[in-house]
Amino acid sequence: MNQQMMQQMQQLQGQIAKAQQALEETIIEASAGGGAVSVVMTAHPKINSITVQPEVVDPDDVEMLQDLIMAAVNEALEQVRATQMQQMAGVAGGLNIPGLTS
């Protein structure tokens, strides 16, 4: 590997580390049921909190609560995926390595 390629690889490693740090610091919020259940997570992803409004807790309808939690988490994960793609596109766009870029 020549010196220029080594420098580009080191730059890439630095850019990836910065992108990962940005994902850890990016907060995603999503809710379901008109705010009855909300989820806050980082774009890394890591769930920071799940909030359930007391009025949505019905012991006779646990399935609805489970569905709301699942919907809120899935919405947050969709936002995470979009954020991750955006971060990685920024890293890939800055590369000029023959064979890896068009």
Summary of the structure (lengths in Angstrom):
residues: 102
radius of gyration: 19.6
end to end distance: 20.4
largest distance: 67.7
contacts: 272
relative contact order: 0.18
helix: 57%
strand: 21%
